Amino acid sequence: MELLEYEITVGNKSDIAAIVQFQVDMALESEGTVLDSDKVLRGVTAAMNDSEKGTYLVARNEGETVASLMITREWSDWNAEWYWWVQSVYVKPAHRGRGLFRTMYSKVKDMATQKGVSQVRLYVDKTNLSARQVYEKVGMQECHYLMYEDVAK
C-alpha cells in the first residue's frame, strides 16, 4: 500500500462542499439513509459559521479534502468539565485502512488535552462493525450508556 501524506487541520469554508458530500455518502453507506443535500449544506454551513455548533477537522492529501470529522462540546455538571463528542466521521474509501482516522483522532486528543477536556466520546450505529473496530483500535471503549432519542418536531 502506497504511503500517503496527510495534512490534518481545522476545516474552513472551502471544505464545505466536500463535507456535505461526505455526510450524504456516509448516511447512505452506513445506514441506508438518503439525506437531503440542501439541508446538510445548511447544517454544515451553520457549524462552519458558528464554532459553538461544532468544529470540523479535515484531512487533505495533495490539496484534496479526503476525510472529515466534527467535534461538538458537552458540559458535564457532574464533573464541572467539558466532554467532546466526535461526530460525522467520514474517510473516502480510497484512503481507508491507512491509519488516517488514527491520525485525526490523535489530533482531537491533543486539542482536547490543550483545552482541558476530560473525555472524548462518540456514538456509532450498533451494526457498523468496521467503524466499531476502528474506534477500538485507537483505544476507545464501549461504555455503559445506552442512547435514547425522541423526535421533537
N, C-alpha and C positions, 0 to 999 in steps of 0.2 A: 504494500500500500504506500502510495506516494505521501511523503511528509509535507504538509501544507503549513504555511504561516498564517496566523490569525491575529488580528488586532481586536481587542475587546475594549469597548468604550461605551460611555453613556450615549444612548441614541439621540438623534436630533431630527428636525423636521424633514430632512432629506431621506430619512428611513421610513417615513410613514407608509408609503405605498408598499414597501416590502413587508413591513409588519402586518399590515392589513391582509395581504395575501397569505402570509404565514398563518394567521388566525383562521382564515377561511379554510386553508388546506388542513390545518391541524384538527379542526372540528369535524371535517369530513372523514379524515383518516382515522382519528381515534374514537369517534363516537357515532359516525354516520350522520352527523348533523350538518345541514346546509344553512350557512349563515347568510344574512342579508349584508352584502359588501358595503352598502351605503351606511348602514347602522354601525358596522365595525369601523368604518372610516371615521364616523363621528366620535366613536368611543376612543379610538387610538389618538385622534387629533386632540380631543379633550384632555387626555392624560399627558400628551406631549406639551400642551399649553399650560398645564397646572400640575406641578410636581406633587401636590397633596393627593392627587388621584393615583399617581404611580410614576415610577421611573423605569425606563427601558434600558437594558443593556443589549448591545448588539455585537455580533462578531462579523468582521469583514475579512475577506480574502481577496487580495488584488483589487480592492476598492468595491467589491460586491458584498452587499449585506447577505449573509448566509445563515444567520441564526439570531434569535432574539429571546428575551425573557423580560418579564415585568416584575418589579418589586413594589409591593404595597405595604403599608405600615399599619400596625395594630398596637394600641396602648393597652398594657396589662395593668389593671388596677390592683390585681392580686400581688404583683411583684414590683409595681411602680417602675416598669421598664418597657422598652419597645420590643415588639416582635416584628420581624419582617416575613412576609409571605412571598414566595416565588411563584409566579403565575405565568400563564400564556407562553410556556416554553415551546420553542419550535426550532429544529435544526433541519435544514434542507437535506433530503435523502442522500445526496452525493457526499455530504460532509459528516454523516453519522458514522459511528464506530471509530472515530479518530481522536476521542478524548476531548472534543470541543465543549460538551456540557460540563465536563470536569473542570476545564479551564475557566469557563464562565462562572461556575458555581464557586470556584476558588476566589474569583474577583468579588462575588457577592459577599462571601465570608470576610474577606479583607475589608471591604467597605463597612460591613456590619460591625466588625471589631473597632474600626476607627470611629464609628458613630455611637459606640456603647450599647449596641443592640444585644439583647440577651439570648434570643432564639431566632433561628431561621426555619420557617415551616413551608410546606406546600401541600396541596391536595392533588390527587391523581385518581382518575377513573379506576375502580377496582379491577376492571377487566384488561387494563392496559399493562400487561405483564412486562413488556420490554421496557417501558418507562420506569416501572417499579424497580426492575433490576438495575437500571442505570442509577437511580437515586440511591439504592442500597450500596452500589459500588463506590459512591462518593462519600459514604459514611452516614447517610440519613437512615433513620429507623422508623418503622411503622409505630405510631403512638397509640395510646389507649382511647383516644377520642373517636367518636363517630360523627359524621357530618349530617345535619338535617337541613331541610330547606322548605320554604313555603313561598309560593309566588304571591307577591303583594299587589300586583297590578292586574 
